[in-house]
């Protein structure tokens, strides 16, 4: 039986290895990896996930999903057939279920030139056996997975470039088969799920506003355009970043350009219980995608190739 941990394992790719971090230790500052995994020779890792007990890693390449032990031994491998010679425009992704027993894999088969549409596949994490397969009506370049912190359902946000963004959800159904649903939008990007599981946050694909939705229905609780934060909508946009700092507070990222053409970003708090925008939130990052709110009042910063840094305001939020 795989033991559960109270929080997710974060991975970073450094020096050809996959470094795993657990940011629930109460430690602030630069985090040290709790496990390091070496991919198989020749594998270029796209996305990785580490099992809650830190003994196995799963990762995608452009043409496969691979599971290894901590010692580097192959547990299983599933190849995406036929092999694609395209090296750009498609990024397969994966995530482990909350209990670590399933691996969910997004396959951008259309952009990879494999014929047909994309696929979303659930594998048994121990054996690699296919447990469920969903043919998608998307032509995505890549996708982001989100695991619901309470009910364990899996969200998938498929990015279709200029054609928009599709959000899907897989939840446990009858007889062990997952129930799939597609939310009725093609113009919203999923940013984060609230840590108490009651809602989720999206940003308009055109970056005009941020919205907060009831889980699991997707009903809109409230929407905030750029002007709600005191910015001119003609020269300000909502960035596809941020997330839930706590169950009651979310960080929304706004961006624009100054008179010299230099890009700027500002981070604002929102009270998600009342729908009220707050003041600016000080974040020291080079770009907005280095910010990862953890939902417990702390957040990570650091570029994808760096060790993450955990920060928290000491005198309240």
C-alpha positions in Angstrom: 0.0 0.0 0.0 1.4 3.4 -1.0 1.2 5.9 2.0 -0.3 9.3 1.3 1.5 12.5 2.1 -0.3 15.7 3.0 0.9 17.7 0.0 2.2 17.3 -3.5 5.7 16.5 -4.5 7.3 19.3 -6.7 9.8 18.3 -9.4 12.4 20.4 -11.1 14.8 19.3 -13.9 18.4 20.2 -13.2 21.6 19.0 -14.8 19.9 16.1 -16.6 18.2 14.8 -13.4 14.7 15.0 -11.9 14.8 16.6 -8.4 11.9 16.1 -6.1 10.9 18.5 -3.3 8.3 18.3 -0.6 7.4 21.9 0.5 5.3 21.0 3.5 8.1 20.6 6.0 7.8 24.1 7.5 11.2 25.1 6.1 11.5 28.5 4.4 14.2 29.5 2.0 15.8 27.4 -0.6 14.5 23.8 -0.6 16.8 20.8 -0.9 15.7 17.8 -2.9 14.4 14.9 -1.0 15.0 12.5 -3.9 16.9 12.6 -7.2 16.1 10.5 -10.2 18.2 9.9 -13.4 16.2 9.4 -16.6 17.2 6.6 -18.9 20.0 7.4 -21.3 18.8 9.3 -24.3 15.4 10.3 -22.8 14.6 14.0 -22.9 12.1 14.6 -20.2 9.2 16.9 -20.9 7.1 16.5 -17.7 7.7 14.5 -14.6 5.9 13.4 -11.4 7.2 11.6 -8.3 5.2 9.1 -6.3 4.1 10.2 -2.8 6.5 7.7 -1.2 9.4 9.1 -3.3 10.4 5.7 -4.6 9.3 6.0 -8.2 9.2 8.7 -10.9 7.0 8.9 -14.0 8.0 11.1 -16.9 7.0 11.8 -20.5 9.2 12.2 -23.5 7.9 13.2 -26.9 7.2 9.6 -27.7 6.6 7.7 -24.4 5.7 7.7 -20.8 8.3 6.0 -18.5 8.3 4.8 -14.9 11.6 4.2 -13.0 12.6 3.2 -9.5 14.7 5.5 -7.4 17.7 3.3 -8.3 17.0 3.9 -12.0 15.5 0.5 -12.9 12.8 0.4 -15.5 9.4 -0.5 -14.0 7.4 0.0 -17.2 7.3 2.1 -20.4 4.5 2.8 -22.8 5.3 4.1 -26.2 3.1 6.5 -28.2 2.6 4.9 -31.6 3.4 5.6 -34.3 6.7 7.2 -33.4 6.6 11.0 -34.2 9.6 12.7 -35.8 8.2 16.1 -35.1 10.3 17.8 -32.4 8.2 20.9 -31.8 4.6 21.8 -31.2 3.6 18.9 -29.0 4.5 18.3 -25.4 3.0 15.2 -23.7 2.2 15.6 -20.0 1.6 13.4 -17.0 0.4 13.6 -13.4 0.0 11.1 -10.6 -3.3 10.7 -8.8 -3.6 11.9 -5.3 -2.9 8.4 -3.9 -0.1 7.7 -6.3 -1.9 4.6 -7.8 -2.7 6.0 -11.3 -0.8 8.0 -13.9 -2.7 10.3 -16.1 -1.1 11.1 -19.5 -2.0 13.7 -22.0 -1.0 12.8 -25.6 -1.1 15.6 -28.1 -1.3 13.1 -31.0 -2.8 15.5 -33.5 0.1 17.9 -33.4 2.5 15.0 -33.3 1.1 13.8 -36.6 -0.1 10.4 -35.4 -3.5 10.9 -36.9 -6.8 11.4 -35.2 -7.3 13.6 -32.1 -5.5 13.9 -28.8 -5.8 11.2 -26.1 -6.1 11.3 -22.3 -5.0 7.9 -20.9 -4.9 6.6 -17.3 -2.3 3.9 -16.5 -1.9 1.7 -13.4 1.1 3.3 -11.7 2.5 -0.1 -10.7 2.2 -2.0 -13.9 1.6 0.5 -16.7 -1.7 -1.2 -17.6 -4.1 1.1 -19.4 -7.1 1.6 -17.1 -9.0 4.2 -19.1 -8.7 6.0 -22.4 -10.5 9.1 -23.6 -10.4 10.3 -27.2 -10.4 14.1 -27.2 -11.8 16.5 -29.7 -8.7 18.8 -29.3 -5.7 19.7 -31.3 -3.4 20.7 -28.4 0.2 21.7 -28.2 0.4 20.7 -24.5 -1.7 20.6 -21.4 -1.5 21.1 -17.6 -2.9 18.7 -15.1 -4.4 19.6 -11.7 -5.3 17.1 -9.0 -8.2 18.1 -6.8 -7.0 18.2 -3.1 -10.2 16.7 -1.6 -12.0 14.3 -4.0 -9.0 13.4 -6.1 -10.5 14.2 -9.5 -8.1 15.1 -12.2 -8.4 18.4 -14.2 -6.8 18.8 -17.7 -6.4 22.1 -19.4 -5.5 21.6 -23.1 -3.9 24.6 -24.8 -4.7 24.9 -28.5 -2.7 28.0 -29.2 -4.7 30.7 -30.9 -7.7 28.4 -31.1 -8.2 28.7 -27.3 -8.2 26.4 -24.3 -10.3 23.4 -23.3 -10.8 22.3 -19.7 -11.8 18.7 -18.8 -12.3 16.7 -15.6 -12.1 13.0 -14.8 -13.7 11.7 -11.6 -14.3 8.3 -10.1 -17.5 6.8 -11.5 -19.5 3.6 -11.2 -17.8 0.2 -11.4 -14.4 1.8 -11.2 -14.7 3.6 -14.6 -14.0 7.3 -14.6 -16.7 9.8 -15.5 -15.4 12.5 -17.9 -16.8 15.9 -18.4 -15.8 18.9 -20.6 -16.5 22.4 -19.4 -18.5 24.5 -21.8 -15.8 27.0 -22.6 -13.1 27.2 -25.3 -11.8 30.5 -24.1 -10.7 30.0 -20.4 -7.4 28.7 -19.0 -7.4 26.8 -15.7 -5.0 28.4 -13.3 -5.5 26.7 -9.9 -7.8 24.7 -7.7 -8.6 26.1 -4.2 -6.9 24.2 -1.3 -10.3 23.5 0.3 -11.6 22.1 -2.9 -14.6 24.3 -3.2 -13.7 26.4 -6.2 -11.3 26.9 -9.0 -9.7 29.9 -10.9 -9.5 30.6 -14.6 -8.2 33.4 -16.8 -9.8 34.5 -20.1 -7.7 33.1 -23.0 -7.7 36.7 -24.4 -6.5 37.8 -20.9 -9.3 40.3 -20.3 -10.4 39.0 -16.9 -10.1 36.4 -14.1 -13.0 34.3 -13.0 -13.7 32.0 -10.0 -15.9 29.0 -10.3 -17.8 26.6 -8.1 -16.4 23.1 -8.0 -17.4 20.8 -9.6 -20.1 22.5 -11.6 -18.0 25.3 -13.0 -20.7 27.9 -12.3 -19.2 31.3 -12.2 -19.1 32.8 -8.7 -17.6 36.1 -9.8 -15.5 37.7 -12.6 -13.0 40.5 -12.3 -11.8 42.5 -15.3 -8.5 44.4 -15.3 -10.2 47.7 -14.4 -11.4 46.1 -11.1 -7.8 46.3 -10.0 -7.4 50.0 -11.0 -5.7 49.4 -14.4 -6.6 50.6 -17.8 -8.0 47.6 -19.8 -6.6 49.1 -23.1 -3.0 48.5 -22.0 -3.2 45.9 -19.2 -3.9 42.2 -19.3 -4.5 39.4 -16.9 -1.6 36.9 -17.0 -2.1 33.1 -17.0 -0.4 32.7 -13.6 -1.1 33.1 -9.9 -3.4 30.9 -7.9 -4.7 30.3 -4.3 -2.5 31.6 -1.6 -5.0 30.3 1.0 -8.6 29.0 0.8 -9.7 32.6 1.2 -7.1 34.5 -0.9 -5.9 34.2 -4.4 -3.1 36.0 -6.3 -4.0 37.5 -9.6 -1.2 38.6 -12.0 -1.6 41.7 -14.1 0.8 42.8 -16.8 1.5 45.5 -19.4 4.3 47.6 -20.9 5.7 50.9 -19.7 6.4 53.9 -22.0 9.8 52.4 -22.9 8.3 49.2 -24.0 9.5 47.3 -21.0 7.1 44.6 -19.8 5.9 44.8 -16.2 3.8 42.6 -13.8 1.9 43.4 -10.7 0.4 40.8 -8.2 -2.9 41.5 -6.5 -4.7 39.7 -3.8 -8.4 38.8 -4.1 -10.8 37.8 -1.3 -12.4 34.9 -3.0 -15.2 34.6 -0.4 -16.5 38.1 -1.2 -15.1 38.7 -4.7 -13.2 41.8 -3.5 -9.9 42.8 -5.1 -7.2 43.8 -2.6 -3.9 45.6 -2.8 -0.7 44.6 -4.5 1.2 41.6 -3.2 5.0 41.9 -3.2 6.6 39.0 -5.1 10.3 38.9 -6.1 10.4 36.9 -9.4 11.9 37.5 -12.8 8.7 36.4 -14.6 5.2 35.5 -13.4 5.6 31.8 -14.1 8.2 31.4 -11.4 5.5 32.0 -8.8 3.7 29.0 -7.4 1.2 29.6 -4.5 1.0 26.5 -2.3 -2.4 27.3 -0.7 -1.1 27.3 2.9 -0.1 31.0 2.9 3.3 30.3 1.4 4.6 30.3 -2.1 7.5 29.0 -4.2 9.7 31.1 -6.5 12.6 30.1 -8.7 13.1 29.4 -12.4 12.4 25.8 -13.7 16.1 24.9 -13.6 16.7 26.2 -10.1 16.0 24.9 -6.7 12.7 26.3 -5.6 12.6 28.9 -2.8 9.7 28.8 -0.3 8.5 32.1 1.1 5.9 33.2 3.6 4.9 36.5 5.0 5.9 36.4 8.7 3.4 39.0 10.0 0.2 37.7 8.4 -1.1 38.1 4.9 
